[in-house]
Amino acid sequence: MKYLFAACLAAAPLWPIAAVAQALPNGTLITGTLNGQASGLLGADKGFAAVSGSNITHLAGDLEFLSSDYALGIDFFGDGQVVFYNNTDALGLPGSYILTFDFSGLNGPLTGFTLGAGLAGGSVTASLLNEHSISITLSNVAVGEVYGTFSGQLNVSTVPEPGSALLLMAGLGLACALRRRGVAP
């Protein structure tokens, strides 16, 4: 039995430790609306210009959207973090902003949204529309400082990379093959 354990340890480098895909891989296509209007969001792919299709952009590591009134910026990150920017010289954003986002290319289904740090007042609520779409409502949000930010987290049920399962199967197969060859007494 101790030799079987040694064979398993020899195969251990083939076993994945925690290879999990990014929640929002670079290049994820994001389509957004503000208060039900595609023209309400201006995307980075179109240079934040008010042109047709500007509400569609790719995740690229930079700010993805500005509201058409330029008061709100939205930035998505590969780990699912979302940063909301108050792009005004006030301490917050009065009124309501109802944002909807549809993500094409997620590494798993959306499972929720968790509010992060930085919100000093008002409310942020979210509801899943389906496994790749979410609605986030900002109501009279305050960030406590001019041009401040607050954050949230998109929860995505990530799945292991396909190579991880293959590595695990290869390691187990090697352990079994070594045992059959008589490595164990």
Phi, psi and omega in degrees: 000324180294333178286326175297319178298319178296322178294322178295320178294323178295327180275349185305323179300341178278344183280137178285142178275304178197055181282105180235137181290155176296145180299313179239093181295152176306136181095353177307130179276125182241124176248128183230159171224156175235122182052039176080002184246126176297326181288353180283341179240139179245122186264156181297324182300334179254019178068026181058029178267149180278075179234165179302133178083006181291345179278007179240127180210167179255145173292123184221008179093357177244176176306128183270320186222149165237144173291155183296341175269004178062012182278336186232131173246145180230127182233125179256148179236158183302330180277003179098354179292144176234130176245130178255128182252127170279106185261039180233169177268023176252173181276359180188189181241103180289155178088191182246141173236112178257107184258135170236139180227135175242129184249125177250116180111018176295155177268024179163173181284147171294138179238353178162187180217133179240129178288136180259219186265160170106345181282123181259345180186171183081197181218153175228122177235153180221149174217139177285133176266325173193191187288353178227012181224145181218150174244131180234124181250125176254125180236114178048048183288142175234139181246357174082355177207153177296135182057034181277177181227162165217162187230167175211176182225120171283128178264119181238128177281093183284152179247152179299150175300144180304326180295333180296316179295321179295320178296318178298315180296321179295318179297316178294321178297319178297317179299317179293319181296318179295324179293318180293330181286354177097019176296324176278148183296000000 
